Amino acid sequence: ENYPSTLERIQKRHMSLEATALKLHEELHLPSSEGMPLVVNSWMGHKIGVFTSGGDSQGMNAAVRAVVRVGQYLGCK
């Protein structure tokens, strides 16, 4: 018999999940904040937590620095 390979089954499942997520996003009209301007101090007093796996990885310092800078701009603690 001709059974699909594991890779084919995974790819089919992935495509199905992507289609479901896209459909839900369209049906729910979920707003996106991408491209929206950030307002200075709009998160005044809020806290941001950054969780890492504990090991070093390329770009981690830059990523954490970016979070800190945006947090400062937004007024986070």
C-alpha positions in Angstrom: 0.0 0.0 0.0 1.1 3.6 -0.6 1.2 5.4 2.8 2.4 9.0 3.0 5.8 9.5 4.6 6.2 11.1 8.0 7.5 14.3 6.3 4.4 14.4 4.0 2.1 13.9 7.0 3.9 16.7 8.9 3.7 19.1 6.0 0.0 18.4 5.4 -0.7 19.0 9.1 1.3 22.2 9.1 -0.5 23.5 6.1 -3.8 22.6 7.7 -2.9 24.5 10.9 -1.7 27.5 9.0 -5.0 27.6 7.0 -7.0 27.3 10.2 -5.0 30.1 11.9 -5.4 32.4 8.9 -9.2 31.7 8.8 -9.6 32.4 12.5 -7.6 35.7 12.2 -9.8 36.8 9.3 -13.1 35.8 10.9 -12.2 37.4 14.3 -10.8 40.6 12.6 -8.0 40.6 15.1 -6.2 44.0 15.2 -2.5 44.2 14.5 -0.3 46.8 16.1 2.4 46.4 13.4 3.1 49.8 11.9 1.2 51.7 14.6 3.1 54.6 16.3 4.4 54.0 19.8 3.4 56.7 22.3 6.0 57.8 24.8 5.3 56.7 28.4 2.1 54.9 27.3 3.1 51.9 29.5 4.2 54.0 32.5 4.8 51.8 35.5 4.4 48.5 33.7 7.1 45.8 33.9 8.5 43.7 31.1 10.0 40.3 31.8 12.5 38.7 29.4 13.0 35.0 29.8 15.9 33.2 28.2 17.0 29.6 28.2 20.1 30.6 30.2 22.6 29.8 27.5 24.5 32.3 25.3 23.3 32.6 21.7 24.1 34.9 18.9 22.1 38.1 19.0 20.8 37.7 22.5 22.5 40.8 23.8 21.1 42.9 21.0 17.6 41.4 21.5 17.6 42.1 25.2 19.0 45.6 24.6 16.2 46.3 22.1 13.6 45.2 24.7 15.2 47.5 27.3 15.3 50.5 25.0 11.7 50.1 23.9 10.7 49.6 27.5 12.4 52.8 28.6 10.8 54.7 25.7 7.4 53.4 26.8 8.0 54.3 30.4 8.2 50.7 31.8 10.0 50.0 35.0 
